[in-house]
Amino acid sequence: MTKKSKVIEKEEVVIRFSGDSGDGMQLTGTLFSDTAALYGNDIATFPDYPAEIRAPQGTVGGVSGFQVHLGRSEVNNPGDFADVLVAMNPAAIKANARWIKPGGTVIYDKDNFTEKNIEKAGYLKDPIAEEKLDSYNIIAAPVSSMVREALKDLGLDPKTVLRTKNMFALGMVFWLFDRKLKYTEQFFDKKFVKRPEVAQANKIALRAGYYYAETIEALTPVIRINPAPIASGKYRNICGNVATAWGLIAAAEKAGLKLFIGSYPITPATGILEELAARKELGVISFQAEDEIAGICSALGASFAGNLAVTSTSGPGLALKSEAIGLAVMAELPIVIIDVQRGGPSTGLPTKTEQTDLMQALYGRNGESPVVVIAASTPADCFSYAFHAAKIAVEHMTPVVLLTDSYLANGSEPWRIPEMKDLPTITPPYAGTDELPFLPYKRDREKLSRKWAVPGTQGLEHRIGGLEKTIKGTVSYIPENHELMVKLREDKVARVVNDIPDITVFGPETNDLLVVGWGGSYGYLITAVRELIAEGYNVSFINFNYINPLPANTRETFASFKKILVCELNTGQFTNYLRMKHQEFRYEQINKVQGLPFTVQEIKEKCIKILEEN
Amino acid sequence: MEPIQINQPTPKDFKSDQEVRWCPGCGDHAVLNAVQKALSELGIPREKFAFISGIGCSSRFPYYMNTYGFHGIHGRASAIASGVKIANPDLSVWQITGDGDALAIGGNHFIHVVRRNVDINIILFNNEIYGLTKGQYSPTSEKGIVTKTSPYGTIEEPFSVGELVVGAKGRFFARTLDSNVALSTQIYIEAARHKGTSVVEVLQNCVIFNDGIHEGVAGKEVRDDRTIILRHGEPMVFGKDGDKGLILDGLKLRVVKLGENGYNKNNILVHDVTEPNPGIHYMLANMRYPEYPVALGVIRSVPGPTYDEDVHNQIEDIRKTSKVKCVDDLLNSGSVWTVD
C-alpha cells in the first residue's frame, strides 16, 4: 500500500457507522473495532439499533448505528460525540446530527441522497445545510455507483453488489485512520468459504473504498491512534452477553456442576441463550422453553436435580418469572437469574438501555422474598460477575439476580483472558449421608444456608416446596415458625456480605464530592470523574456492583465525603434504596431515562455545578 | 460409601411420615395407594424417584411419598419436571397434577411437555372442579354446570384430556378410575415403562364439591356397560355379559351386539396401542356415554425418541469432534492476540 505522507497522531477518536437496518452497519462497526483491537488500541463499542428487524427503508426509525471509541490510553465508554459519522442515507444524518462533534467529519453515500430519501428523512432539500453542517468536513462519496462500477465484471446480481456498500465505506474509514485491511479480508474468506464470489466482491469493495479515500485525500492529514499501553497478556474482544454466558460456564466447570439454562428469547438477552446453546462441547444443557415462566421453572427443576441452573431474560420476562423466583427463595435452591435491562415499562424500548429494573429485582415478588442482587459494570466484567453470581447462588443456596443492560450486552471491549486456575473455587454444599435422617432446612451456622441433597442419593429422600415449612420440610402454618423462617431467609441473604469485596474509591478517599454509580453506567462516570480530577476538581467515584447486600464498608465510605451524587439511568431507584439503607446521608441525583447512556459531558457539567453550590 | 444393597422397596416403603390431609372419602387416597403399589413393582430403588407437582388438592401428593419431591407453583409442574428429567435422566420423574393445574393455568406447559416427549409420567387427577379453592368450574367441567363462579351454568366447552394429548403429538395416553386400584396400578406400571411423556387421566371423585361426577359411568351398577377396558392385542369387548363390541363403521366407531347381524369376537376391532396414526386412538379417547362406553386402560402407547435422551446424545456427539475441551480452550478460541 502507498505510504502516507501526512499523518498526525491523536489520543482517541470516536466513529459512528450509521445506515438503514439492512445496510450492515453492525458488521461494519464490528470489523472496524476488531481491527483496532488487534492493532492494540483500547476500544469500547456501542451498537444502537431499532427494534424492527427491517423498519421501512430510509426512515429515521429504521436507522441502525454502531459507535466505536478507540484510544491510545484507557477507553471506558463508547464516547459521547463522534469525530466521524458514516451516513449511508439521509435518515442517518437526521438520527445522528446531534451526536457529531463540532467540526467533525461526515462521510455519506451521495447516491442515496435522492429526493425521495431526503424527503423520507424529513428534510426539504439539503440535509447537510439544514443541519448546519456546512462547515464540517463533508465527504460526499458516490458509494453505490462506485461499487457498481468496481464489481461490474463479477456477474453478480444488483442486490448482492449493493450489499457491499458498507465495505466500501469501511475501506474509506480504514484509510482515514491508517488501518490495515488484512483482518477484514480474512474474515470474508472465512465467512463466505462456500461463496468465494461474495468474499471476492466484498474484498474488492473494501479496497475500492480505501483507494477512493486515498485518491480524493478525503481527510488530510491521516489520523493515527497508536496502541494503548495495556497490561501484557492474551486478549480478545468480548461483548457483555457472551461474557455473561462464559462466566456461567466457567463457574459450572469450577464447581464441578453441569450447567443448565432454561430460557426464552427476549431482546436484548437472547445472545446469552444463543451462546450457551452453542456450547454443547462443554456439556451445557440449553432448554428453550415455551415461555419465560417455563424457562425459570425448568431451571429450578434442574437446580433441584443438582445442576447449576440459570435463566436469562429482560425486564418483561423478569416480571413473568417473579412467582418462580419466590419459589426459589422459599425452597432455597440456587439459581442465577440474569436480567439484561432495557427501556420499560411494558414492552417499552426493547433495544435501548436503562437501569430501571433495580426495584423489580430487589422487591418485585409477593411476601418477604429477599434475593441477592448483583450488577455488572462493563461488557467484559459481565464474565466475572456472572461467575460470582453463580458462586454465591450455589454456596449460599439462594437465587441471585444479575443485572446487566442493553448497553453492556451489545457493547464490546478488549478483554484480558483469565486463566481458570486463577479463578476462585466454588464449593457446592452437598448433604452427606452421615447424618440421617436428612433435614432439608437444617442450616450452616455461619452462612445460614441449607444443604443440597441431590435426587438419586440413597437416604436423602426429602420433599420441598413453596409452602412454609419446618426444619424437616414438613408443611407448617405455625405463626412463630413462619416468622422465624422469614427472618432466617432474610438473614441468610444479608450474610452474603461476608463473601463480597469492600467498595473501593477511585480518587481521594476523603473529598468534596463523591460520584456514585451502579452497574453499567460505570464507563461514562469514571471517564467524567477522571477528567474532572485532571482539571483540578475535588471529585471521587465509586461504582456499586453488589446491591443486595451492599458492601460492608458502604456507610464509612460515604461518611468521608461532603456531598454524594448518585447517577443512574432511571428516576432514582438506587438513590431511594440508599436513602432506605443509609438514611443519615443526603443524596443528590442525576437521572436520565431516554433509553441512552449518559454522556461524559452531562455528568461533568452537573458535578461542577454541585461543587460550586454551597 | 455405604455398601450397595439390593433395594426392592415395598408399597409401605413409599409412605412418608406426613399425615395425609385429603378429605375422607376423596378419590386421591386410592390413587396414592395404587401409585405406591405400582412403584414397588418397577424394580427401581426409592431414591431414583422424583415426584413433582403444581398447586391443587392432588398436588400435595409429593409430601406423602417417601421419595424425592418438589411441590411447585400453580400450573408449572410440567416445566419443573422437564428440568428435573433433562438435568438428571437417571431419575424416574412423576408429575402429579389436576384438571385446573394442568389444563388451565398450566395448559401451555402441558401441551409442550407432551409435544417434546420428555420421559416423565403425568398423573392428571380429573374431578372436573376446583377443589382447593372450594368449588369453581374447571376447563374439564361439563358445559352448563352450576358452580360458585357459574351460578347460571357455564357457557364454555370443556377440554377432553385425551383429545388434547393426541393433538399435542402425545405418544402415551391412558385413562383409569380412582376406585379401580388394580387397573390403575397396572396402568401406572405401563406408564412408567413407556419411554416418553405418559399421560394418565384419572377420573377422580371430589367428595365435597363435585361428588358423584363420574358415577354415571363409573358407578358399580353401571360401569361394566358404560365403560370399556382396552387391552393391547385384544378385541374391544365390553358389557356385563361381554356381549358388546366396537367396530369401525365408515369414519365412525359404532357399538354392536355380539351374536347379532354376524358380529362376533373375530370381526370387531382389536386394540393396538402402538399404531402411530392417532385417528383410532383419538376416537377411542373421545368416546362418551350414552353413545359409547368410556374407554379405560392404555389407549395409546407409541414408542419414539425422547427429548431428554436426545439432549444428551447431541451433547455427546458434539463433544467427540470439538477441539474445545474445557473453559480455558474456549476463552482462547477464535480471534485472540497477545500484548507483550
Contacts between the chains, C-beta under 8 A, distances in Angstrom:
chain1	res1	chain2	res2	distance
A	34	B	335	6.6
A	37	B	337	7.5
A	38	B	335	7.4
A	38	B	337	5.4
A	40	B	337	8.0
A	40	B	339	6.5
A	230	B	339	5.7
A	231	B	339	7.2
A	232	B	338	7.8
A	232	B	339	5.2
A	232	B	340	5.4
A	233	B	338	7.3
A	233	B	339	6.2
A	234	B	332	6.6
A	234	B	336	5.7
A	234	B	337	7.3
A	234	B	338	5.4
A	234	B	339	8.0
A	235	B	336	6.9
A	235	B	337	5.5
A	235	B	338	7.3
A	235	B	339	6.0
A	236	B	331	7.6
A	236	B	332	8.0
A	236	B	334	6.8
A	236	B	335	6.3
A	236	B	336	4.8
A	236	B	337	7.4
A	237	B	335	7.1
A	246	B	327	7.4
A	246	B	330	6.7
A	246	B	331	6.8
A	249	B	327	5.8
A	249	B	330	6.9
A	250	B	327	4.8
A	253	B	326	6.6
A	253	B	327	4.8
A	258	B	87	6.8
A	260	B	83	6.9
A	260	B	86	7.3
A	260	B	87	5.3
A	262	B	79	7.7
A	262	B	83	5.9
A	279	B	330	7.3
A	280	B	314	6.2
A	280	B	315	4.8
A	280	B	318	4.3
A	280	B	319	7.2
A	281	B	318	5.2
A	281	B	319	5.5
A	281	B	322	3.4
A	281	B	324	4.9
A	281	B	325	7.5
A	282	B	324	6.7
A	282	B	326	7.4
A	282	B	327	6.8
A	282	B	330	6.5
A	283	B	315	5.8
A	283	B	319	7.1
A	284	B	315	7.9
A	285	B	86	6.2
A	285	B	87	6.8
A	285	B	311	6.1
A	285	B	315	7.2
A	287	B	82	7.2
A	287	B	83	7.1
A	287	B	86	6.1
A	287	B	311	7.8
A	289	B	79	6.5
A	289	B	112	7.7
A	290	B	79	7.9
A	290	B	108	5.5
A	290	B	109	6.5
A	290	B	112	4.1
A	291	B	108	6.1
A	293	B	76	6.2
A	293	B	79	6.9
A	293	B	109	7.8
A	294	B	76	7.2
A	294	B	78	7.8
A	294	B	79	3.8
A	294	B	82	7.7
A	294	B	108	7.4
A	294	B	109	5.4
A	294	B	112	7.1
A	297	B	72	6.9
A	297	B	73	7.6
A	297	B	76	4.3
A	297	B	79	3.6
A	297	B	80	4.9
A	297	B	83	6.8
A	297	B	109	7.6
A	298	B	79	4.9
A	298	B	80	6.9
A	298	B	82	5.1
A	298	B	83	3.5
A	298	B	86	7.3
A	299	B	83	6.0
A	300	B	72	7.7
A	300	B	80	5.9
A	300	B	83	6.4
A	301	B	52	6.9
A	301	B	70	7.2
A	301	B	79	7.0
A	301	B	80	4.0
A	301	B	81	6.2
A	301	B	82	6.5
A	301	B	83	2.6
A	301	B	84	4.1
A	301	B	85	7.8
A	301	B	86	8.0
A	301	B	87	6.8
A	302	B	83	4.2
A	302	B	84	6.9
A	302	B	86	6.8
A	302	B	87	3.7
A	303	B	83	7.8
A	304	B	50	7.8
A	304	B	68	7.9
A	304	B	70	5.2
A	304	B	80	7.5
A	304	B	83	7.6
A	304	B	84	6.0
A	305	B	50	7.3
A	305	B	83	7.0
A	305	B	84	4.6
A	305	B	85	8.0
A	305	B	87	3.9
A	305	B	88	4.1
A	305	B	91	6.9
A	306	B	87	6.8
A	306	B	88	6.4
A	307	B	87	4.3
A	307	B	88	7.7
A	309	B	83	7.5
A	309	B	87	7.9
A	323	B	73	5.6
A	324	B	73	6.4
A	324	B	76	6.8
A	326	B	73	7.9
A	327	B	72	6.4
A	327	B	73	5.2
A	331	B	70	7.3
A	417	B	331	4.9
A	417	B	332	6.2
A	417	B	336	6.9
A	418	B	331	7.1
A	419	B	328	6.5
A	420	B	326	7.2
A	420	B	327	5.4
A	420	B	328	5.1
A	420	B	331	8.0
A	433	B	2	6.8
A	454	B	88	7.8
A	455	B	47	7.2
A	455	B	48	7.8
A	455	B	50	5.0
A	455	B	68	4.0
A	455	B	84	7.2
A	455	B	88	6.3
A	455	B	91	5.6
A	456	B	47	5.9
A	456	B	48	6.1
A	456	B	88	6.4
A	456	B	90	6.0
A	456	B	91	6.2
A	457	B	47	6.0
A	458	B	2	7.0
A	458	B	7	7.5
A	458	B	45	6.9
A	458	B	46	7.9
A	458	B	47	4.6
A	459	B	2	7.7
A	459	B	47	7.2
A	460	B	47	7.2
A	461	B	46	6.3
A	461	B	47	5.8
A	461	B	66	5.9
A	461	B	67	5.4
A	461	B	68	5.5
A	462	B	68	6.8
A	462	B	69	7.4
A	463	B	16	7.0
A	463	B	18	7.9
A	463	B	62	5.4
A	463	B	63	5.2
A	463	B	65	7.7
A	463	B	68	7.6
A	463	B	69	3.7
A	463	B	70	7.4
A	463	B	71	6.8
A	464	B	69	7.4
A	464	B	70	5.9
A	464	B	71	7.3
A	465	B	62	7.3
A	465	B	63	7.6
A	465	B	69	7.7
A	465	B	70	6.3
A	465	B	71	2.8
A	465	B	72	6.8
A	466	B	55	8.0
A	466	B	71	6.3
A	466	B	72	6.6
A	466	B	73	5.6
A	467	B	71	6.6
A	474	B	18	6.2
A	475	B	18	7.6
A	475	B	63	6.6
